[in-house]
Amino acid sequence: MLETVLISSIIQWIIILILSVMLFALTRQVGILHERVAPAGALQPTSGPKVGEITEKIKVTSLDGNEIEIGGVSDGQNIKFILFISPTCPVCKELVPTAIALIRSEAQRMELFFASDGENIQQHKSYVTDLGITDYPYFVSERLGLAYQVSKLPFAIIIDGDGVLRSKGLVNTREHMESLIEAMDTGIATVQEYVGLQS
């Protein structure tokens, strides 16, 4: 009886030792993978204006009738964060409240604008009301989308007060939008570029 208990105890300790070694190996592998996988920021397209360039001045009219100038050399106004969305984009609807919360935290230096295209103005007005974004400039401009080569949504651009394109990219999460702001602040166009500089 005592011999059986002793053998059982030895087997348990061997199993515990094997599991501990396996756990250590697994933890080490997770650490290696974490180093290898670069953080993913907003996907930046290669088409359209380049980050760091002075943008073309484009006049747009918001749904409430106000004329707004986007881009071009200006008088050092606030930074413009422009989020391109659409009534037919389900991801956009989920991202809008996140964008509002993010830009509120940057309110001292940054303004939020919404842009879209299409001919059905009434649909856009209903969309703005449904999203509760009537306090933010929302403009429908095919020319603006073409100028920045917006092919997929949601898409965001940041233009500083001097009309310089500071960052741009396809954004699906708060982290993507934050990566655009970080790119503007650091002067490094993308998170991937930053990781490359650190290597």
C-alpha positions in Angstrom: 0.0 0.0 0.0 2.8 2.4 1.0 4.7 1.4 -2.1 1.7 2.2 -4.3 1.3 5.7 -2.8 5.0 6.4 -3.2 5.0 5.4 -6.9 1.8 7.5 -7.5 3.5 10.5 -5.8 6.6 10.1 -7.9 4.5 9.9 -11.1 2.6 13.1 -10.1 5.8 15.0 -9.5 7.2 13.9 -12.9 4.0 15.0 -14.6 4.2 18.4 -12.8 7.8 18.8 -13.9 7.0 18.0 -17.5 4.0 20.5 -17.5 6.3 23.2 -16.0 8.9 22.7 -18.7 6.1 22.8 -21.4 4.6 26.0 -19.8 8.1 27.7 -19.8 8.6 26.7 -23.5 5.2 28.0 -24.5 5.8 31.3 -22.6 9.1 31.7 -24.4 7.5 31.1 -27.8 4.8 33.7 -27.1 7.5 36.2 -26.3 9.3 35.4 -29.6 6.1 35.8 -31.6 5.4 39.1 -29.9 8.7 40.4 -31.0 8.3 39.2 -34.6 4.8 40.4 -35.1 4.9 44.2 -35.8 2.1 46.3 -34.4 -0.5 47.0 -37.1 -1.5 50.6 -37.6 -3.8 52.0 -40.3 -3.1 50.6 -43.7 -1.7 53.5 -45.8 -2.3 53.4 -49.5 0.5 54.4 -51.9 -1.8 56.3 -54.3 -3.0 59.8 -53.8 -1.1 62.7 -52.1 2.0 61.7 -50.1 2.3 62.3 -46.4 4.3 65.5 -45.9 3.0 67.2 -49.0 1.0 70.4 -49.1 -2.5 69.4 -50.2 -4.6 70.9 -52.9 -7.2 73.4 -51.6 -10.7 72.0 -52.1 -13.8 74.0 -51.2 -16.7 71.8 -50.0 -20.2 72.7 -48.7 -21.5 70.9 -45.6 -25.0 69.5 -45.4 -26.0 72.6 -43.3 -24.8 74.9 -46.1 -21.5 76.1 -44.7 -18.5 76.4 -47.1 -15.3 74.8 -45.8 -11.8 74.8 -47.3 -10.0 71.5 -47.0 -6.2 71.5 -47.6 -4.0 74.1 -49.2 -1.8 76.6 -47.4 -4.0 78.3 -44.7 -3.6 80.6 -41.8 -2.6 77.9 -39.2 -6.0 76.8 -38.2 -6.7 73.7 -36.2 -5.7 70.3 -37.5 -8.4 68.6 -39.5 -9.2 64.9 -38.9 -11.5 63.9 -41.8 -13.2 60.6 -41.7 -14.7 59.3 -44.9 -17.8 57.2 -44.3 -20.9 56.1 -46.1 -24.6 55.2 -45.3 -23.9 51.8 -46.9 -20.8 51.0 -44.8 -21.6 49.0 -41.6 -18.1 49.4 -40.1 -18.5 53.2 -40.5 -21.6 53.2 -38.3 -19.7 51.4 -35.5 -16.6 53.6 -35.9 -18.3 57.0 -35.8 -18.8 57.1 -32.0 -15.2 56.0 -31.5 -13.9 58.7 -33.7 -16.0 61.3 -31.8 -14.6 60.1 -28.5 -11.0 60.1 -29.8 -11.1 63.6 -31.3 -12.8 65.0 -28.1 -9.6 64.0 -26.3 -7.7 66.0 -28.9 -10.2 68.9 -29.0 -7.6 71.6 -28.2 -5.8 71.1 -31.5 -8.0 69.0 -33.7 -11.4 69.2 -35.4 -13.5 66.3 -36.7 -15.1 66.3 -40.1 -17.1 63.7 -41.9 -17.0 63.2 -45.7 -18.9 61.0 -48.1 -20.1 61.0 -51.7 -23.2 60.1 -53.6 -26.1 61.9 -55.1 -28.9 61.1 -52.6 -28.5 64.1 -50.2 -31.7 63.2 -48.3 -30.1 59.8 -47.5 -27.0 61.6 -46.1 -29.2 63.9 -44.0 -31.0 60.9 -42.5 -27.7 59.2 -41.9 -26.3 62.2 -40.1 -29.4 62.4 -37.9 -29.4 58.6 -37.2 -25.7 58.8 -36.1 -26.3 61.9 -34.0 -23.5 63.8 -35.7 -25.4 67.0 -36.6 -22.9 69.0 -34.6 -20.0 68.0 -36.9 -19.4 69.3 -40.4 -20.5 66.6 -42.9 -20.0 67.1 -46.6 -20.7 65.1 -49.7 -17.9 65.6 -52.2 -16.9 63.2 -54.9 -14.0 65.5 -55.8 -12.5 65.2 -52.3 -12.6 61.4 -52.3 -11.0 61.4 -55.7 -8.3 63.8 -54.6 -7.2 61.5 -51.8 -7.8 58.3 -53.7 -10.3 57.0 -51.2 -11.2 53.5 -52.5 -12.3 51.7 -49.3 -14.1 52.9 -46.2 -13.8 53.9 -43.5 -10.8 56.0 -44.5 -9.2 58.9 -42.6 -6.8 61.8 -43.4 -5.2 64.3 -41.1 -4.3 67.7 -42.5 -2.4 70.2 -40.3 -3.1 74.0 -40.1 -0.6 74.7 -42.9 -2.3 72.4 -45.3 0.2 69.6 -45.0 -1.1 66.0 -45.2 0.2 64.5 -41.9 -1.2 61.0 -42.2 -3.8 58.9 -44.0 -5.1 55.4 -44.0 -7.8 52.8 -43.9 -9.2 52.7 -40.4 -11.4 50.0 -38.8 -10.6 50.5 -35.1 -9.7 53.1 -32.6 -6.1 51.8 -32.7 -6.0 52.5 -36.4 -7.1 56.1 -35.8 -4.7 56.5 -32.9 -1.9 55.3 -35.2 -2.6 58.1 -37.6 -2.4 60.7 -34.8 0.8 59.1 -33.5 2.2 59.2 -37.1 1.5 62.9 -37.2 3.1 63.5 -33.8 6.2 61.5 -34.5 6.7 62.5 -38.1 6.9 58.8 -39.0 4.3 57.9 -41.7 3.3 54.4 -40.5 3.7 52.1 -37.5 5.4 49.7 -39.9 8.0 52.3 -40.8 8.6 53.0 -37.1 9.2 49.3 -36.5 11.6 49.2 -39.4 13.6 52.1 -37.9 13.9 50.3 -34.6 15.3 47.1 -36.2 
